[in-house]
Amino acid sequence: MRVRILASAPGDRPEQYLTTLVVENRVAIDAGSLGLHSTFADAGLGHIFITHSHVDHVGTLPLFLEAWRDHRNGPAHIYGSRATLTEVREHLFNDGVWVDYSQLQAQAGWVELFPVEPEQPVSVGNLRIRGVPVDHTVPTMGYIVEDGSSAFVFGADSGPTERLWTVARATRNLRAAFLECSFPNRLRELAAKTGHLTPELWALELKKLPTDVSIFAVHLKPRFRDEVIAELAALGDGRVQVAEMGREYVF
C-alpha cells in the first residue's frame, strides 16, 4: 500500500502547515493541502475522508472540488462523522465562505456526502477504511486503512486516546502508524487544553502499539519543529521517524 503525505510548505521546506494523506492515488485523508495538488484531480482521486473540521484539515477542499469539477470526473465522495459533515456544510460550504456544494449536488453532481459510523468499514476498491473517534477539541476520527495485505493507522489530531489503539492492535498486518506530535514538552498544559500530544505524551501512546510497527511523527507545529524533533530523538525508540513531506511510503 502506498501512502504519501502532501507537502504544504513553500519550495522544498520540510514544515507541515496543512494535512493531507493520499493512499494509492485514489483516497485522501483530509484536505488541508489537497487543493494545492490538482494533479490528483486529473488522476481521478475522488474519495476524501475528513478527520475533523479544523481549517488545516479541510482548508483547500473547495479548491480541489473546483479542479475535480473542471475535469468532469463525476461527483467527489466526501466522508466524515455526522458532526464533521455538518460543520463542513454550515461553516465552509455556506454560500459565504464558499459555494454550498450540498445544495448543488442534486442538479450538478459535484459532491456526495457520506456519514462514517464509528468502526463501520467503508470500502473503496480494495481499500477498507474504518473511522474511530479520538480525543480532540471538536469531534474527530482517526482512520485505519487496510488493503488485504497491509494496514496503517492515522491518529488525526488527538491527545491521549484509547479505543483507536485497541482497534489498531486487533488489525491484521498493521505496518505503520502516523501520529501527531504538535508541541514540545514544555507546553504540555497547552497540548492538553487543545487536544494534542507532546513527545512525553507520545511515548505513552507508543506503548499502546505493537512493537513491530513503524511510527511516523506528523503535525509538528512549524515554530516548534526543531525542538519537538530533538525531544522525539531523545526517546531512543528505533521505531520512530519524523515523516517527510511529499515522500511516498510503501507498506
C-alpha positions as CSV (number, residue, x, y, z in Angstrom):
1,M,0.0,0.0,0.0
2,R,1.3,3.4,-1.0
3,V,0.8,6.4,1.3
4,R,2.0,10.0,0.6
5,I,1.9,13.0,2.9
6,L,1.3,16.0,0.7
7,A,3.7,18.9,1.1
8,S,2.2,22.3,2.3
9,A,5.3,24.5,2.7
10,P,6.9,26.7,0.0
11,G,9.6,25.1,-2.1
12,D,11.2,22.1,-0.6
13,R,10.9,23.2,3.0
14,P,10.1,20.3,5.4
15,E,7.5,22.0,7.6
16,Q,3.9,20.8,7.6
17,Y,1.3,23.5,7.8
18,L,-1.7,21.6,6.4
19,T,-2.7,17.9,6.5
20,T,-3.5,15.5,3.6
21,L,-2.5,11.9,3.2
22,V,-3.1,10.2,-0.2
23,V,-3.5,6.5,-0.4
24,E,-2.9,4.6,-3.6
25,N,-3.6,7.9,-5.5
26,R,-7.3,7.0,-5.0
27,V,-8.2,8.1,-1.5
28,A,-7.3,11.2,0.5
29,I,-7.5,11.5,4.3
30,D,-8.1,15.2,5.0
31,A,-8.0,18.1,2.5
32,G,-5.7,20.6,4.2
33,S,-3.3,20.7,1.3
34,L,-5.2,18.6,-1.3
35,G,-6.4,21.5,-3.3
36,L,-2.8,22.6,-3.8
37,H,-2.1,19.4,-5.8
38,S,-4.5,19.4,-8.7
39,T,-2.8,16.5,-10.4
40,F,-4.8,14.2,-8.1
41,A,-8.0,15.6,-9.6
42,D,-6.6,14.8,-13.0
43,A,-5.7,11.3,-11.8
44,G,-9.2,10.5,-10.6
45,L,-8.8,10.7,-6.8
46,G,-12.4,11.1,-5.8
47,H,-12.8,9.8,-2.2
48,I,-11.9,12.1,0.7
49,F,-12.1,11.1,4.3
50,I,-12.2,14.0,6.7
51,T,-10.9,13.6,10.3
52,H,-12.4,16.8,11.7
53,S,-13.4,20.3,10.7
54,H,-10.4,22.4,11.6
55,V,-9.1,24.6,8.7
56,D,-5.7,22.9,8.4
57,H,-7.6,19.7,7.6
58,V,-10.3,21.0,5.3
59,G,-9.0,24.3,4.1
60,T,-8.3,23.5,0.4
61,L,-11.2,21.2,-0.1
62,P,-13.2,23.8,-2.2
63,L,-10.2,24.3,-4.4
64,F,-9.9,20.5,-5.0
65,L,-13.6,20.3,-5.8
66,E,-13.2,23.1,-8.4
67,A,-10.4,21.1,-10.1
68,W,-12.4,17.9,-9.9
69,R,-15.5,19.5,-11.4
70,D,-13.4,21.1,-14.2
71,H,-12.1,17.7,-15.2
72,R,-15.5,16.1,-15.4
73,N,-14.8,13.2,-13.2
74,G,-18.3,12.9,-11.7
75,P,-19.2,13.6,-8.1
76,A,-16.5,13.5,-5.5
77,H,-17.3,11.5,-2.4
78,I,-16.6,13.1,1.0
79,Y,-16.8,11.1,4.1
80,G,-16.7,12.0,7.8
81,S,-18.6,11.8,11.0
82,R,-22.1,13.3,11.0
83,A,-20.8,16.2,13.2
84,T,-17.9,16.9,10.9
85,L,-20.0,16.9,7.8
86,T,-22.4,19.3,9.5
87,E,-19.6,21.7,10.3
88,V,-18.3,21.5,6.7
89,R,-21.8,22.3,5.3
90,E,-22.5,25.1,7.8
91,H,-19.2,26.8,8.0
92,L,-17.3,26.1,4.8
93,F,-20.0,25.4,2.1
94,N,-22.3,28.0,3.4
95,D,-22.5,30.4,0.4
96,G,-20.5,32.8,2.4
97,V,-17.0,31.3,2.7
98,W,-17.7,29.1,-0.4
99,V,-20.5,27.9,-2.6
100,D,-22.9,25.4,-0.9
101,Y,-22.0,22.2,-2.7
102,S,-24.5,20.3,-0.7
103,Q,-27.3,22.2,-2.4
104,L,-25.7,21.9,-5.8
105,Q,-25.1,18.2,-5.7
106,A,-28.6,17.1,-6.9
107,Q,-28.5,19.1,-10.1
108,A,-24.8,19.3,-10.8
109,G,-23.3,16.1,-9.4
110,W,-20.4,18.0,-7.8
111,V,-20.2,16.1,-4.5
112,E,-21.8,13.5,-2.4
113,L,-21.5,13.4,1.4
114,F,-21.4,10.1,3.3
115,P,-21.5,9.8,7.1
116,V,-19.0,7.5,8.6
117,E,-20.3,5.5,11.6
118,P,-17.7,4.6,14.2
119,E,-15.8,1.4,13.4
120,Q,-18.0,0.5,10.5
121,P,-15.9,-0.2,7.4
122,V,-16.2,1.8,4.2
123,S,-14.9,0.1,1.0
124,V,-13.2,2.0,-1.8
125,G,-11.9,-0.5,-4.4
126,N,-9.6,-2.9,-2.4
127,L,-9.3,-0.5,0.5
128,R,-11.2,-0.9,3.7
129,I,-11.4,2.2,5.9
130,R,-12.7,2.4,9.4
131,G,-13.1,5.6,11.5
132,V,-12.6,5.6,15.2
133,P,-13.3,8.6,17.4
134,V,-10.3,10.2,19.2
135,D,-9.9,12.9,21.8
136,H,-9.7,16.4,20.3
137,T,-11.5,19.7,20.9
138,V,-14.0,19.0,18.2
139,P,-15.5,15.7,17.1
140,T,-12.6,13.9,15.4
141,M,-11.9,10.5,13.9
142,G,-8.7,8.6,13.3
143,Y,-8.7,6.2,10.4
144,I,-7.4,2.6,10.0
145,V,-6.8,1.7,6.3
146,E,-6.4,-1.9,5.1
147,D,-5.8,-3.3,1.6
148,G,-5.8,-7.0,2.4
149,S,-2.1,-7.4,2.8
150,S,-1.1,-4.4,4.9
151,A,-2.7,-1.7,7.1
152,F,-1.8,1.6,8.7
153,V,-3.5,3.9,11.2
154,F,-3.7,7.7,11.1
155,G,-4.4,9.1,14.5
156,A,-5.6,12.5,13.3
157,D,-5.3,15.4,15.8
158,S,-5.7,13.9,19.3
159,G,-4.5,13.9,22.8
160,P,-4.0,10.6,24.6
161,T,-6.6,8.2,23.3
162,E,-7.5,4.5,23.8
163,R,-10.1,3.0,21.5
164,L,-8.2,3.8,18.3
165,W,-5.2,1.8,19.5
166,T,-7.4,-1.1,20.8
167,V,-8.9,-1.4,17.3
168,A,-5.5,-0.9,15.7
169,R,-3.9,-3.7,17.7
170,A,-6.6,-6.1,16.6
171,T,-6.0,-5.2,12.9
172,R,-4.1,-7.8,10.9
173,N,-0.9,-6.8,9.1
174,L,-0.6,-3.4,10.8
175,R,2.6,-1.9,9.4
176,A,2.6,1.7,10.4
177,A,1.1,4.5,12.4
178,F,1.1,8.2,11.6
179,L,0.8,10.0,15.0
180,E,0.7,13.7,15.6
181,C,3.1,15.5,17.9
182,S,2.3,19.2,17.9
183,F,4.0,20.7,20.9
184,P,7.3,20.4,22.8
185,N,7.2,19.0,26.4
186,R,7.4,22.5,28.0
187,L,3.9,23.2,26.5
188,R,2.3,20.1,27.9
189,E,-0.5,22.1,29.5
190,L,-1.3,23.8,26.2
191,A,-1.3,20.5,24.4
192,A,-3.8,19.1,27.0
193,K,-6.1,22.0,26.6
194,T,-6.1,21.9,22.8
195,G,-6.2,18.1,22.4
196,H,-2.7,17.5,21.1
197,L,0.5,15.5,22.0
198,T,4.0,16.3,23.2
199,P,6.9,13.9,22.9
200,E,6.4,12.8,26.6
201,L,2.8,12.0,25.9
202,W,3.8,10.4,22.6
203,A,6.0,7.9,24.4
204,L,2.9,6.8,26.4
205,E,0.9,6.3,23.2
206,L,3.8,4.2,21.7
207,K,3.3,1.7,24.5
208,K,-0.2,1.0,23.1
209,L,1.0,-0.1,19.7
210,P,2.7,-3.3,18.6
211,T,6.5,-3.3,18.8
212,D,6.9,-4.2,15.1
213,V,5.0,-1.2,13.8
214,S,6.8,1.8,12.2
215,I,5.8,5.1,13.9
216,F,5.8,8.4,11.9
217,A,5.5,11.8,13.6
218,V,3.3,14.2,11.8
219,H,1.6,17.6,12.5
220,L,4.6,19.1,14.2
221,K,3.8,22.8,14.7
222,P,6.3,24.6,12.4
223,R,7.5,27.1,15.0
224,F,8.4,24.2,17.5
225,R,9.6,21.7,14.9
226,D,13.3,21.5,15.8
227,E,12.5,21.4,19.5
228,V,10.0,18.6,19.0
229,I,12.3,16.6,16.7
230,A,15.1,16.8,19.4
231,E,12.7,15.6,22.1
232,L,11.4,12.7,19.9
233,A,15.0,11.6,19.2
234,A,15.7,11.6,23.0
235,L,13.0,8.9,23.4
236,G,15.5,6.5,21.9
237,D,12.8,4.4,20.2
238,G,14.1,2.9,16.9
239,R,10.6,2.7,15.5
240,V,10.2,6.5,15.5
241,Q,10.7,8.6,12.4
242,V,9.7,12.2,11.5
243,A,7.5,11.9,8.4
244,E,8.9,13.5,5.3
245,M,6.5,15.8,3.4
246,G,6.0,14.7,-0.2
247,R,7.5,11.3,0.3
248,E,5.6,8.2,-0.7
249,Y,5.8,5.4,1.9
250,V,5.2,1.8,0.8
251,F,3.9,-0.8,3.3
